[in-house]
Every structure is written in structure tokens, then in C-alpha cells.
């Protein structure tokens, strides 16, 4: 397996595509459909004696444009089969109504989060631009958890890891993991805003982190930046990060009083730009929703407040983490 590092001028962080070039040529993720990234991917493949037309199969970790954007163009060059989890397939394949449903959910949630009208308009324009970064639409084959994809001498196990998106998958290759955006070495993958279709996104992602840690992988190859030599340790670190975030959410409510998700996001992250205008309140909303379901906060209208007894328990947390 070869890692091809791609620049990313649209979303933050370097992207990775992974090439298996044995009896069959397989690409895991493709990068975003912009000229600079296309040229980098073409050059990286050419260095290994491969062109777009030589690719037999593309396996996508999830639907986001910086991972799936060039899939349709590569497929058109050589009729590669494109595999994606069934939950993300409607967006990759641009099935009728799929993106419209996402936009409708965005509009509903932006109001529920308390996002000001001007920020809503600007973010919807930004997101509309983002959908155009998907490139030509591919035909797709769907996969599910536990499927084993065999490409000549290469076998990849599909490991469904929802949270960042509903249909996010990692790919197991022996004792190594191609982790997409489920496990990243620097940033913590966004939950709540990255895919507004996910039900109970924080809880699903916490389950994903536990599942990754339990598998005991030797190394993870992420969708952005460098390999992770201790995947279980990194999964535990990200879980601790979310426990710290939940503590901060509760502290913000305790110190400043009831608030909506937009206001809690501002207290946690300050002013945000670009895609982070979606990710910040989305993640605040994911934490608030999880805390509401455990009875630690109560929602009255669009605002959240500490439930009875939460402030006292919060004061007892010397580690400044809230167990999830």
C-alpha cells in the first residue's frame, strides 16, 4: 500500500489517498475535485506507473467532497467500481432528493441552534458551493459492516464507524486500519455538524472510538496527515477530549446561565469562519443533546440549562472531565 499525500485548499488539513497496486489497482479515497488536487493525484499515481484509467476499484470512507470528489472522474476514465456504505451512497451518487433533504435539515437545525439569520444565509451559500466540489457523479456499489472486499491478493474488511458521517467506514487490512476521518492524528473529527443526518452523533462516535480501541490495531492510516502508531491510545485521547468538552459545556451553562447551541458554541470556540460555522454549533448541539438524554441538562424552548443536581456533581469533578 502506498500513501499519496494531497494538498487541500478548500478544507483544512492535508488529505491522503491510498493505493493498492497488485493484481488489481484499488484506490481508497480520492481527494476533492479541484484542479490542484486532481493534478497532485494524477502525479502521485503516475509516479507509481498508474493512471486514472488503470484504477479498477475505488473504496470511499465517506461522502465528504475531500474524500469522494474525484471518484466520478476516475470512474469515467476506466470504469472503476466505486464502493461506499449504504448510508452515504445517496449523497455520493446524488440520488434524487438526497442533497435537498440535507439542506432542509440544515435549515431546520440552524433555527433550532439559534443561528442568526445572516450567518444562516452565508453558511448555506458556503455549503452550496461545497456540493459543487463533488465532481462528476459516480455510479456506486453499496457496502455494509463486516463485508470483505477482495481485489486479487488484497482483502479489505468494511468496518462501519458512524459519527462523523452516518455511513463512515474504516477499512481493515490485516492488523492495520485505514481510518478515514474516524481517527485523525491532530484534529478531533467533528460530530454533529459534519453530517446532520446522524442520530445521536456524539453517542454513535463514542461507540466508534470504543470499537476501534477494542480491535487493537497496530497502526492507523488516516484520511488527513500522518500515520497513527497507537490507534487505541489515540481513540482514548479523543474520548477524553470529548469528556473535557462535555465538562466545558456544562460549566458554560453553570457560569453564564441557560443558552442555545449557538451561544454555547461561541463560549467554547469564539468566532468561527467557513465550514467551522457549521461544525462549532453542530458539535455543541451534539453534546447538549447527549447531556439532555442522560438527564444532566434540561431544554426549555431553544435553551438548555443544568438539571437539578448537575452543578453539585460538576463541582466534584477534579479532572475537569464529564464521563461519557
N, C-alpha and C positions, 0 to 999 in steps of 0.2 A: 504494500500500500504506500502511495506517495501523497503527501500533503502539498496542495497548491495554494499558496497564500495570495489573497486578492485584496486590493485596496477597497475602501468603502467610503465614497464621498457623500453618500446620501444618509446612511445611518452610522452611528459611531462604532468604531472598532473594526479591526481587520477581519475579513471573512476567510474561511477555509473551505476548499473543495477537496475531496479525497478520491484518488484514482486507484482502482484495482485493474491492472492490465495483465491478465493471464490468458486463459483460454477464451474468455470473453472480457470485454472492456466495460467497466462499470464506474460510474461517477456518482458520488454521494454529495448532494447539494451543488449549486451552480453559480451562486453569486447573483447580484442584481443586474437587471437589463439596462445598463448604461454603457456607452461606448468604451469608457476606460476599463471597466471590469471585463467586458467582452474581450477586449484586446489582451488583457492580462491572462484570462483563462485560455484563450487560443494560444498564447505564447507558452504558458506553462504546460499545456498538453503537447505542443509541438516539440518542446524540449525533451519530451518522453516519446516522441515518434507517433503521436496520436493527433487526429483532427476531430472536429465535431462529428463528421460522418462516420468515424470509426467507433463511436460510443454505442454499445449495444443496449445498455440499461442505465437509467438514472433513478436513484433512490433518494427521495426527499425527506428530510427530518421533519419539516413542517411547511406551512403555506407562505410564510412571510417572503416578501419580494427579494430580500437579500440572501435568501436560500433557494428560492424556486424561480427567480425571474427569468433565467436563460433556458429553462427546461424546454419550452416550446420551440425555441430556435434550434437547439441541439437536436431535438427530435425530428424537426423538419429536415435537417441536413442528412440524417442517416436512418430515420425510422426507429430510433431508440424507444424502448418501452419505459414509461415513467411510472414509478410506484410511489404511492402516498397513502397514508392512513385514511380510512373511510370518513372520519370526522372532518378532515381538512380537504378532502378531494373536491367538494363542491366549489371551494374558493380557487384552488389551483386550476380546475377545469372550467371555471367561470360559468357554472351551471346557472340556468335561468333563475333569477331571484336571489341567488346566494349573497351577492355583494349588497343588493338592496336591503336584504334582511339585516345585514351587519350595520349598514348606515342607519336604519330605523332604530336598531338597538342603541347605537351611539347617541342618537338624538334623545332617546328616552333617558338614557343614563346620564348624559350631560346635564339634563334638567334635574334628575334625582341627586346628582352630586353637588348641585348648587353652582355650576359653572356659569359665570356671567355671559350674557348674550354675545358680546363682541368676541370673547375668547372662543365660544362655540363656533361662530362663523369662521374665524380664522383657522381653527383646528379642522373643521370639516373641509375647508379648501385644501389644507395641507394633506389630509387623508385621501382626498380625491386625486391629488397629484401622485400620491404613493401608489394607488391602484394602477396607474399607468406605467409603473416601473416593473410590472409583472412580465412584460414582453408578450410575444405570441402565445396563445393558449394551447397547451398540450392536451392530447388525449391521455387518460390516466388509467392505471390498474390499481385497485384498492388493496391494502394490506391490513392485517389486524394483529393484535398482540399474540406473540408466540409463533407467527408464521416464520418459516425458514425459506429464505430466498437463495436458490442455488444458481450460481453463474459459473459453470465449468468447475474449476478447482476452488472457487470461493463460495463460502456459505455465510450469510448474514442472518442473524435472528432478529426479528422485529420485536422491540421492547417498548410497549406503549407507556409513555411518560407524560401524561397530561399536566396542565397547569399553565405553562407559558402559552400554549395553544391547546385546543381541545383534542387535536389529532397529532400532537407532537410524539415522535418516536425517536428512541435511540436505536442504534444497530450494534449488536453484539458480534464481535469477530474474535473467536477464541476467548481469551481472558481479557480482551481489550474492548473498549466501548467507544463508539462514535457517538458523542453525546449531544450534538446539535446545540440548542440553546437551553437544554435542561440543566447542564452543568458547565459553567464558564469559569475560567481561572482568575479573572479580575473583577468583572461586574457580577452582580447578582441578577439573574434573569427576572424580567418584570412579570408580575402576575396581576391580573385584574384589568389592566389597560391593554396589554399586548393582544388579547383575544377576548372580547366582551361576550363571546358565546359561552364561555366556560362557566358552568355552575359550580359555586363554592370553590373559586380558583385557589385560594390560599390552602384550603384543606386538601385539595387534589395535589397541589405541588408539594406539600409536606409529605404526603403519601409517596410521591415520586422520589423525593430525596431519601426516604427510608428504604424504598425498594432498591435504589442504586447502591446505597451503603451496604445493604444486606447481601448483594451479589458478589462483593469482594473482588472487583476488577483490579487488574494490575496497573492499568493506565487508561485515561480517557483522552480522546481526540475531539476537542470541542469545535463548535461552529465558528468561534472567534478566538483568535490569538493562539497561545502556545499549549502544548500538551499538559495534562494534569497527571502527575506521578502518583498521587494518593487520592483517587476518586472518592473513596469512602470518607476520608478526612475532609475533603472539600465539601462533600454533601453535608457533613455535620456542621462545618463552619457556616454554610449558607443557612442551615436551620437555625443556628444560634443568632445569625443576623436577623432573621425574621422574628425570633423571640425578642430580641432587642427592639425591633421596630414596633411590635405589639406593645411592649412596655412604654415606648415613647408616645404611641397613640393614646394610651390610657393616661399617661402623665399630662399630655396636652389637654385632654378633656378635664382632668382634675385641676390643673392650674388655671386654665383660661375659660372653663365652662363649656356648656353644650355647643356643638358645632356641626356643620355639614362636612361632607368628604372634601370639598374644595378648600374649605378653611383649614381642616386638619392637614391636608397636603401642603398648604402654604406654611404651616407651622413646622412641618417636617423637612421640607425641601426648599423653601423660599420661592423666588420667581423662577419659572421654567420657560423653556423655549422649544419650538419644534415638536418632535414626537413626544418629548417629556411632558408637554401639556396634557397629553393623554395618559402617559404612564404614571405620573405622580398621583393625581386624584384617583386613578384606577387602582393603584396599589393601596392607597389609604382606604378606599371603599372595600377592597378585598379584606383588609384587616378588620375594619369596622364590622363588616358582615359576619366574619368568623367570630368576633368577640360578642356580637349580638346573639349568635346562635348558641354560644356557651353560657349566655346569661350574664356576662361581665359588663355589658353596656346595654342600654335601652334606647330605642329610637322613638322619638316623638316628632311626627311630621317628617321633615327632612333632616332633623338634627339628632345627634347622638349625645348621650350623657352617661356618666358612670352609674351602674346599678348599685343598689344598696349593698354595702359590704365590700365593694371593689376597692374603694380608696384605702380602707384599712389593710387589705391584703396587698395592695400595691406598695404601701409603706414598709411592709415586711420583706420586700424583695431586695435584698442587699446586692444581688448580682445584676440588677437592672435588666432582667430578662423576664418575660412572661411565658410560661410553658405552653407550648402548642401541642 
